[in-house]
Amino acid sequence: MPRWSDYTTGERIKILRGKSIRQSDLAEMTGLSLPTIQHAEQDKRLTLQTLLLIANALGVDTSVVLGQTAPRRTMEHDDRAMMRNLSRAVHDIAAGELPDDAAAPGLDEIAAGCSHCWDLYWAGRYVEAGALAAPLLGEAAARLHEQPADERARAWGLLADGYRLAGYVANLMGARDLAYAAIGHAQAAAEKAGDDLRQALVMSGRAWVYLRDARLPEALALAERAATDIEPRFSKATTDHLVAYGSHINFAAVVASRAGDKERVRDYLSQSHATGARMGEEARAHGTVFGPVTATTQAVGINVALGQTGKALALMKGITPDHERTLAEASLHRYAMDKAMAQADAKMWDASLDTLEQALVKAPQWARHQALPSIIVQKVGRASTARLRRVSELIGATGRGAGPTAFLPATPRTAL
């Protein structure tokens, strides 16, 4: 498989343009002539000004066009444009630079907008969530600026929520530097809000960034601390509090499973199931989702990560279609991936590919941003069948490797 730097500059422009943008479209987007675009893609002529205009239109850094930096995995033009706008919003607002057209709506209106963004996120519509997170940050910062000095706590909290959302989208899209920056700003805002629950949510978010950056010891320590800091007394805990705690302790179990710590996993899963049982049904709060079904479906993936395929399959038998219908869309799709992985580990090749194919067809946009499908295909790779080829085409990979627009290599320990 060629490395990104092995392609010529013209070939890289063509790959970045993709099938959705014609040469004539790129010419219009850049203000350049069609022959200029054609010459650039044919490696005949590329001036610095042309390079800058093409990179800006495609939403990438010039280093990507020149082959010095590889593009983000499976990113289309809209993805790159969203990420560039989100990056600008995060960095500019943290530096105190508000957009010229930033409105300062009321706190309730900003909170409703933030809730809508999280709904999009949990529906697996990450590009839409990220696109709205940028103006959300501007509005939250503008409202904070307008608030009286002694009435800023809630505004700081909403700004923290906006940064945390930006960090989640960036982490999922593979923009690790932006994820670290956004989570750092979220932490500072949450501290100024004086909200212990928000600080724990941000802490858990940072643990997730650490996990995807393969920093397992730090991720586990932070995930444990986030859950411990908000552990409730069940007799007095509100549903919102239980949602936050349940999702935190569940994530601590996920990280412990990636570290291979079975004892910690057993303890955390026990607390997770107890919290879900106390709640009785799925609920959303503070930009997260949790309930008894989430606790069980997550336990499937956790047991898969530990190599306990039998336990994972046993848990799957107790999850009915009615249970699945209560899950957030992104959680349902993730459960399908864990289910397919468990089936692959049990050498149930056909069942695994059926499960994977159904999920990919049902949620292609969600699947584009996941690393697990390629791992499942690699695991089933020896079963060279028409179904395997069909599934491989859906994720832009083959059983033997990935193409320039496919999923980046990942491992079951970091694919979350």
C-alpha positions as CSV (number, residue, x, y, z in Angstrom):
1,M,0.0,0.0,0.0
2,P,1.5,3.4,-1.0
3,R,2.2,5.9,1.7
4,W,0.7,9.3,1.4
5,S,4.1,10.8,0.5
6,D,4.5,8.3,-2.3
7,Y,1.8,10.0,-4.4
8,T,2.6,13.0,-6.5
9,T,1.2,16.4,-5.5
10,G,-1.3,16.2,-8.4
11,E,-2.4,12.7,-7.3
12,R,-2.9,14.0,-3.8
13,I,-5.1,16.9,-5.0
14,K,-7.2,14.5,-6.9
15,I,-7.6,12.1,-3.9
16,L,-8.5,15.0,-1.6
17,R,-11.0,16.3,-4.2
18,G,-12.7,12.9,-4.2
19,K,-15.6,12.0,-6.4
20,S,-18.0,14.6,-4.9
21,I,-16.0,17.6,-6.2
22,R,-15.3,17.9,-9.9
23,Q,-12.4,19.8,-11.4
24,S,-14.8,22.5,-12.5
25,D,-16.2,22.7,-9.0
26,L,-12.7,23.1,-7.5
27,A,-12.0,25.8,-10.1
28,E,-15.1,27.7,-9.0
29,M,-14.3,27.2,-5.3
30,T,-10.8,28.6,-5.7
31,G,-11.5,31.3,-8.3
32,L,-8.9,29.7,-10.6
33,S,-9.4,28.6,-14.2
34,L,-10.2,25.0,-15.1
35,P,-6.9,24.6,-17.0
36,T,-5.0,25.7,-13.9
37,I,-6.7,23.0,-11.8
38,Q,-6.0,20.4,-14.6
39,H,-2.3,21.4,-14.8
40,A,-2.0,21.1,-11.0
41,E,-3.5,17.6,-11.0
42,Q,-1.2,16.7,-13.9
43,D,1.9,17.9,-12.1
44,K,2.6,20.4,-14.9
45,R,2.4,23.6,-12.9
46,L,1.6,24.6,-9.3
47,T,2.4,28.1,-8.1
48,L,2.5,28.9,-4.4
49,Q,-0.7,31.0,-4.8
50,T,-2.5,28.1,-6.5
51,L,-1.3,25.7,-3.8
52,L,-2.7,28.0,-1.1
53,L,-6.1,28.5,-2.8
54,I,-6.5,24.7,-3.4
55,A,-5.5,23.8,0.1
56,N,-8.0,26.4,1.5
57,A,-10.8,25.2,-0.7
58,L,-10.2,21.5,0.2
59,G,-10.0,22.4,3.9
60,V,-6.6,21.0,4.5
61,D,-3.1,22.4,5.4
62,T,-0.7,22.9,2.6
63,S,1.5,20.2,4.2
64,V,-1.2,17.7,3.4
65,V,-1.3,18.6,-0.3
66,L,2.5,18.5,-0.4
67,G,2.6,15.0,1.2
68,Q,4.4,16.1,4.3
69,T,1.4,15.2,6.5
70,A,-1.2,12.5,5.9
71,P,-4.9,13.5,5.8
72,R,-7.3,12.6,8.5
73,R,-8.9,9.2,8.0
74,T,-11.9,9.0,5.8
75,M,-12.4,12.8,5.8
76,E,-14.5,14.3,3.0
77,H,-14.5,17.9,2.0
78,D,-17.4,18.8,4.4
79,D,-15.6,17.1,7.3
80,R,-12.4,19.1,6.7
81,A,-14.3,22.3,6.4
82,M,-16.1,21.7,9.6
83,M,-12.9,20.8,11.4
84,R,-11.2,23.9,10.2
85,N,-14.0,26.1,11.4
86,L,-14.2,24.3,14.7
87,S,-10.5,24.7,15.3
88,R,-10.6,28.4,14.6
89,A,-13.5,28.8,17.0
90,V,-11.8,26.9,19.8
91,H,-8.5,28.7,19.5
92,D,-9.9,32.2,18.8
93,I,-12.4,32.2,21.6
94,A,-9.9,30.8,24.1
95,A,-7.7,33.8,23.1
96,G,-10.6,36.2,23.7
97,E,-11.3,36.8,20.1
98,L,-15.1,36.8,19.5
99,P,-16.6,36.6,16.0
100,D,-17.8,40.0,14.8
101,D,-21.3,38.7,14.3
102,A,-21.5,36.7,17.6
103,A,-24.9,37.2,19.2
104,A,-25.4,36.9,23.0
105,P,-28.7,35.0,23.4
106,G,-30.1,34.1,26.8
107,L,-28.6,31.3,28.9
108,D,-31.7,29.1,28.4
109,E,-31.4,29.5,24.6
110,I,-27.7,28.6,24.7
111,A,-28.5,25.6,26.9
112,A,-31.1,24.4,24.5
113,G,-28.7,24.8,21.6
114,C,-26.1,22.8,23.4
115,S,-28.6,20.0,24.2
116,H,-29.5,19.9,20.5
117,C,-25.8,19.5,19.6
118,W,-25.4,16.6,22.0
119,D,-28.5,15.0,20.5
120,L,-26.8,15.2,17.1
121,Y,-23.7,13.7,18.5
122,W,-25.4,10.7,20.1
123,A,-27.3,10.2,16.8
124,G,-23.9,9.7,15.2
125,R,-24.2,13.0,13.2
126,Y,-20.8,14.2,14.2
127,V,-20.2,16.6,11.3
128,E,-23.4,18.4,12.1
129,A,-22.6,18.5,15.8
130,G,-19.2,19.9,15.1
131,A,-20.6,22.5,12.6
132,L,-23.0,23.8,15.3
133,A,-20.4,23.6,18.1
134,A,-18.4,26.5,16.5
135,P,-21.2,29.1,16.6
136,L,-22.3,27.7,20.0
137,L,-18.9,28.5,21.4
138,G,-19.2,32.0,20.1
139,E,-22.6,32.6,21.6
140,A,-21.6,31.2,25.0
141,A,-18.5,33.4,25.0
142,A,-20.5,36.5,24.0
143,R,-23.1,35.8,26.8
144,L,-20.3,35.3,29.3
145,H,-18.9,38.7,28.2
146,E,-22.3,40.4,28.7
147,Q,-23.1,38.7,32.1
148,P,-22.6,40.7,35.3
149,A,-19.4,39.7,37.1
150,D,-21.3,38.0,40.0
151,E,-23.7,36.1,37.6
152,R,-21.2,34.3,35.4
153,A,-21.2,30.8,36.9
154,R,-23.8,29.3,34.5
155,A,-22.3,31.0,31.5
156,W,-18.9,29.5,32.3
157,G,-20.6,26.1,32.6
158,L,-22.2,26.4,29.2
159,L,-18.9,27.5,27.7
160,A,-17.3,24.4,29.3
161,D,-20.0,22.3,27.7
162,G,-19.3,23.8,24.3
163,Y,-15.6,23.2,24.6
164,R,-16.2,19.6,25.7
165,L,-18.4,19.0,22.7
166,A,-15.7,20.4,20.5
167,G,-13.2,18.1,22.1
168,Y,-15.4,15.0,21.7
169,V,-15.9,15.7,18.0
170,A,-12.2,16.4,17.4
171,N,-11.2,13.3,19.2
172,L,-13.6,11.1,17.3
173,M,-12.4,12.7,14.0
174,G,-8.8,12.0,14.9
175,A,-7.7,15.6,15.4
176,R,-5.9,14.8,18.6
177,D,-4.2,18.2,19.1
178,L,-7.5,20.0,18.8
179,A,-9.1,17.5,21.2
180,Y,-6.4,18.2,23.8
181,A,-6.8,22.0,23.4
182,A,-10.6,21.9,23.6
183,I,-10.7,19.7,26.7
184,G,-8.1,21.9,28.3
185,H,-10.2,25.0,27.8
186,A,-13.3,23.0,29.0
187,Q,-11.5,22.2,32.2
188,A,-10.6,25.9,32.8
189,A,-14.2,27.0,32.2
190,A,-15.7,24.2,34.4
191,E,-13.4,25.2,37.2
192,K,-14.5,28.9,36.9
193,A,-18.1,27.7,36.9
194,G,-17.5,26.0,40.3
195,D,-19.4,22.9,39.1
196,D,-18.0,19.6,40.4
197,L,-20.2,17.5,38.1
198,R,-19.0,19.4,35.0
199,Q,-15.4,19.1,36.1
200,A,-15.8,15.3,36.4
201,L,-17.4,15.2,32.9
202,V,-14.4,17.1,31.5
203,M,-12.1,14.8,33.4
204,S,-13.7,11.8,31.8
205,G,-13.5,13.4,28.4
206,R,-9.8,13.9,28.9
207,A,-9.5,10.3,29.8
208,W,-11.1,9.4,26.5
209,V,-8.6,11.5,24.6
210,Y,-5.8,9.7,26.5
211,L,-7.3,6.3,25.6
212,R,-7.4,7.1,21.9
213,D,-3.9,8.4,22.2
214,A,-2.9,5.0,23.6
215,R,-2.0,6.6,27.0
216,L,-3.7,3.8,29.0
217,P,-2.3,4.3,32.5
218,E,-3.2,8.0,32.5
219,A,-6.6,7.3,31.0
220,L,-7.4,4.7,33.7
221,A,-6.3,6.9,36.6
222,L,-8.3,9.9,35.2
223,A,-11.4,7.8,34.5
224,E,-11.4,6.3,38.0
225,R,-10.9,9.8,39.6
226,A,-13.8,11.2,37.5
227,A,-16.2,8.5,38.7
228,T,-15.1,8.6,42.3
229,D,-15.5,12.4,42.5
230,I,-19.2,12.2,41.7
231,E,-20.2,8.8,43.3
232,P,-23.7,9.4,44.5
233,R,-25.7,8.2,47.5
234,F,-28.4,6.2,45.6
235,S,-31.1,7.1,48.1
236,K,-30.7,10.8,47.3
237,A,-29.3,10.8,43.7
238,T,-31.3,12.5,40.9
239,T,-31.6,10.8,37.5
240,D,-29.2,13.4,36.0
241,H,-26.6,12.5,38.7
242,L,-27.1,8.8,38.1
243,V,-26.7,9.3,34.3
244,A,-23.4,11.1,34.8
245,Y,-22.1,8.6,37.4
246,G,-23.2,5.5,35.4
247,S,-21.5,6.7,32.2
248,H,-18.3,7.6,34.2
249,I,-18.0,4.3,36.0
250,N,-18.9,2.4,32.8
251,F,-16.1,4.3,31.0
252,A,-13.7,3.4,33.8
253,A,-14.6,-0.3,33.1
254,V,-13.9,0.3,29.4
255,V,-10.5,1.7,30.1
256,A,-9.6,-1.0,32.6
257,S,-10.6,-3.6,30.0
258,R,-8.2,-2.1,27.5
259,A,-5.5,-2.3,30.2
260,G,-6.4,-6.0,30.8
261,D,-7.3,-5.4,34.5
262,K,-10.0,-7.9,35.0
263,E,-10.4,-7.2,38.7
264,R,-11.1,-3.5,38.2
265,V,-13.4,-4.3,35.3
266,R,-15.5,-6.7,37.5
267,D,-15.8,-4.0,40.2
268,Y,-16.7,-1.2,37.8
269,L,-19.2,-3.3,35.9
270,S,-20.9,-4.3,39.1
271,Q,-21.4,-0.6,40.0
272,S,-22.5,0.2,36.4
273,H,-25.2,-2.5,36.5
274,A,-26.3,-1.4,39.9
275,T,-26.6,2.2,38.7
276,G,-28.6,1.1,35.6
277,A,-30.9,-1.0,37.7
278,R,-31.5,1.9,40.1
279,M,-32.5,4.1,37.1
280,G,-34.8,1.5,35.5
281,E,-34.6,3.0,32.0
282,E,-32.3,4.9,29.6
283,A,-31.9,8.7,30.2
284,R,-29.9,11.6,28.8
285,A,-28.2,14.4,30.8
286,H,-25.1,16.5,30.7
287,G,-24.3,15.5,27.1
288,T,-24.2,11.8,27.9
289,V,-26.5,8.8,27.9
290,F,-26.9,5.9,30.3
291,G,-29.3,3.3,31.6
292,P,-29.6,-0.5,32.2
293,V,-29.4,-1.4,28.5
294,T,-26.4,0.8,27.9
295,A,-24.7,-0.9,30.9
296,T,-25.3,-4.3,29.4
297,T,-24.4,-3.5,25.8
298,Q,-21.2,-1.8,26.9
299,A,-20.4,-4.9,29.0
300,V,-20.4,-6.9,25.7
301,G,-17.6,-4.7,24.3
302,I,-15.7,-4.8,27.5
303,N,-15.7,-8.6,27.6
304,V,-14.7,-8.7,24.0
305,A,-11.7,-6.5,24.8
306,L,-10.8,-8.9,27.6
307,G,-10.9,-11.9,25.3
308,Q,-13.9,-13.3,27.2
309,T,-15.9,-14.2,24.1
310,G,-18.2,-16.6,25.9
311,K,-19.4,-14.0,28.4
312,A,-19.9,-11.5,25.6
313,L,-22.1,-14.0,23.7
314,A,-24.1,-14.8,26.8
315,L,-24.8,-11.1,27.4
316,M,-25.9,-10.7,23.8
317,K,-28.5,-13.4,24.2
318,G,-30.3,-11.3,26.8
319,I,-30.4,-8.1,24.7
320,T,-33.7,-8.1,22.7
321,P,-34.8,-5.8,19.8
322,D,-37.0,-4.0,22.3
323,H,-33.9,-3.3,24.4
324,E,-32.0,-2.1,21.4
325,R,-34.7,0.4,20.5
326,T,-34.1,2.2,23.7
327,L,-30.5,3.0,22.9
328,A,-29.2,6.2,21.4
329,E,-28.3,5.7,17.7
330,A,-24.6,6.0,18.2
331,S,-24.7,3.5,21.1
332,L,-26.8,1.1,19.0
333,H,-24.3,1.2,16.2
334,R,-21.4,0.7,18.5
335,Y,-23.1,-2.3,20.1
336,A,-23.5,-3.8,16.6
337,M,-19.7,-3.4,16.1
338,D,-19.0,-5.1,19.5
339,K,-21.5,-7.9,18.6
340,A,-19.7,-8.4,15.2
341,M,-16.4,-8.5,16.9
342,A,-17.6,-11.1,19.4
343,Q,-19.0,-13.3,16.6
344,A,-15.7,-13.0,14.7
345,D,-13.7,-14.0,17.8
346,A,-16.0,-17.1,18.1
347,K,-15.2,-17.8,14.4
348,M,-18.9,-17.2,13.5
349,W,-17.6,-15.6,10.3
350,D,-21.0,-15.3,8.4
351,A,-22.9,-14.0,11.4
352,S,-20.1,-11.4,12.1
353,L,-20.1,-10.2,8.5
354,D,-24.0,-10.1,8.5
355,T,-24.0,-8.0,11.6
356,L,-21.2,-5.7,10.4
357,E,-22.8,-5.2,6.9
358,Q,-26.2,-4.3,8.4
359,A,-24.6,-1.7,10.6
360,L,-22.5,-0.2,7.8
361,V,-25.5,0.0,5.4
362,K,-27.7,1.5,8.2
363,A,-25.3,4.1,9.4
364,P,-22.6,4.8,6.7
365,Q,-21.8,8.3,7.9
366,W,-21.3,7.1,11.5
367,A,-19.2,4.2,10.3
368,R,-16.9,6.4,8.3
369,H,-15.4,7.7,11.6
370,Q,-15.0,4.3,13.3
371,A,-11.8,2.2,13.4
372,L,-13.4,-1.0,14.6
373,P,-14.9,-2.1,11.2
374,S,-11.5,-2.5,9.6
375,I,-10.3,-4.6,12.6
376,I,-13.3,-6.9,12.2
377,V,-12.6,-7.3,8.5
378,Q,-9.0,-8.1,9.2
379,K,-10.0,-10.7,11.7
380,V,-12.4,-12.4,9.2
381,G,-9.9,-11.8,6.4
382,R,-9.1,-15.5,5.8
383,A,-12.8,-16.1,4.9
384,S,-12.4,-14.8,1.4
385,T,-16.1,-14.6,0.3
386,A,-18.3,-12.4,-1.7
387,R,-19.8,-11.0,1.5
388,L,-16.3,-10.1,2.8
389,R,-15.5,-8.2,-0.4
390,R,-18.8,-6.4,-0.2
391,V,-18.3,-5.4,3.4
392,S,-14.7,-4.3,2.6
393,E,-15.9,-2.0,-0.1
394,L,-18.4,-0.4,2.4
395,I,-15.5,0.6,4.6
396,G,-12.9,1.3,1.9
397,A,-10.6,-1.5,3.0
398,T,-9.6,-5.0,2.0
399,G,-8.8,-8.0,4.1
400,R,-5.1,-7.3,3.6
401,G,-4.8,-3.6,4.1
402,A,-6.3,-0.1,3.7
403,G,-6.4,2.3,0.8
404,P,-5.7,6.0,0.9
405,T,-9.2,6.8,2.0
406,A,-9.8,3.9,4.3
407,F,-9.6,3.6,8.1
408,L,-6.3,4.1,9.7
409,P,-4.8,1.1,11.4
410,A,-6.1,0.6,15.0
411,T,-6.0,-2.0,17.7
412,P,-8.9,-3.3,19.8
413,R,-7.2,-1.5,22.8
414,T,-7.5,2.0,21.2
415,A,-10.5,1.6,18.8
416,L,-13.2,3.3,20.9
